[in-house]
Amino acid sequence: MLTGGASDIDAFAAKLFAQNGAKVIIADVQSDLHRRTDHFHLPPRPIGHLRQVQRRIQDRRVDTAVSAHGKLDIMFSNAGIMGQLAGMQIATTDSQDLAKVLEVNVRGAFHCAKHAARVMIGGKKGVIIFTTSNITTMFGNAPHAYTTSKHVVVGLMKNLTVELGGYGVWVNSISPNGVPTPMAMNALGLDRRRFRSWVRSRRA
């Protein structure tokens, strides 16, 4: 199961899982979810398959996956937002924007792990993966709400490795570099070329 898997990095992760034989369920809140997955161009009879679910991850979504496929092997928590450009300065960071970013990036990741763990602990196996950011491994300059949220998820990942490792459940996170996705470019008001220049200028 993947969250936010209908666009950008997440879409290609979903496609890769399906091409390698996984039965993929995508959970996303975007109304054009089905249209956004048309570009996957899977072969006529792929080894795996995709199923789209237009809603947030909830307890019953995990139950649906288990009911349909008999188990949940992987939870890939990808959904996230960057927040407003004004959040690059702490003095101009909007409280409502902070709350929105934490709701999606932190609370969303927390509940993905919570509901996946309930199933995986019983099965004594499974994998939970979070998408964080390279901002957690370096000094950089991104919106403060976004940076805060991604550090929180790394902390959650570390805690979960201790708790769930004893049950055979593997937990980790990936921290991609700045990628010119529509979300990132729209948040910063930059086109692809200027976004890449901005990423290079922020490295420390």
Phi, psi and omega in degrees: 000135177236146173253143180068025190274015184261005181205158169060221183303317185297323180298318180289328175296316179298317179298317181296317176302312183296319180295338180259017170099002181282148171267103192261129171248123179258125176250118182213153180263001183285134183291335181259034184304313183295319179296323184290341179265000180297330184282002180294327176051054175288154178298162183307324179230075181293158179297314177255193177205165181247143173225129183258138178230113184272082176185171179283158176295126175223171183306316184291337178292320177293319177299323178298317179298316181293320179295321183284323189239357176086348182192169172232108182274320187224133168246117181249103183272101185249332188303135179190159176228159183265329183093182186281150179297331178299339179287001175292338177245131184299325183291336181252009177290127182276134183297322180291324177294319176302313181298320181295316180296316179294324178299312183285309190282324183262304182297321178298314179296319180301313183287329172303311181294318182301309185286328176292318182298323180304320180278318186289325178300316179295326181273354179061028176193165178144168181225132174241124182235133176249141169267117178252241182191154176292350177296342178276354183243005186208168169273125182208188181224098175232167177309135186300323180297317180296312180300315178301313184298320183288326174294323178298317181295323176298318177298318177299316179302316181296318177297317183293329178299325180287313183292312190270343180302325180293344178260007180082014180261125183266131181232133179204175176223156174244145185235081182292154174288176178300118182245132183285067176277159177305321179300311183292317182293321178294320181297324183263353180067037184236148171277179186300315182295314181290329177297315180296322177295321179296317179299315180297323183288339184267355181288141180228000000 
